[in-house]
Amino acid sequence: MAKFIRNTMIGLGLSAAAYMIINRKTPKDIVLDAKSYVQDVLDAADDLQSAREEFSDAQSNLQVQLTKAAAVVDEIQTEVDKFQFKLEPHLAIMQKHQNHLQETLDHLAPKE
């Protein structure tokens, strides 16, 4: 087990040395890059959490607005039903007059 750990540490050290040589970085630069990367990840996680909270708030607000809209639609439907009820007698009278006029016109039309 100790041999495995020792070989792993040697591999990590050689990998870090190769990275520094290839990218011309100092150990200080690598530490700064690592800190910057970790900070970027933490900032992204904070942004994600904020976006999740905003989405949740917007979803709740949407539900409230949909409930209000349903109430308004019900009120509109009630008013339409009332108007239809008031309009029906007048439409019946108009239909009666239209039928009478049509019968009169049919009677006055020349017979073939």
Secondary structure, DSSP 8 states (H G I E B T S, - for coil): -HHHHHHHHHHHHHHHHHHHHHHT--HHHHHHHHHHHHHHHHHHHHHHHHHHHHHHHHHHHHHHHHHHHHHHHHHHHHHHHHHHHHHHHHHHHHHHHHHHHHHHHHHHS---
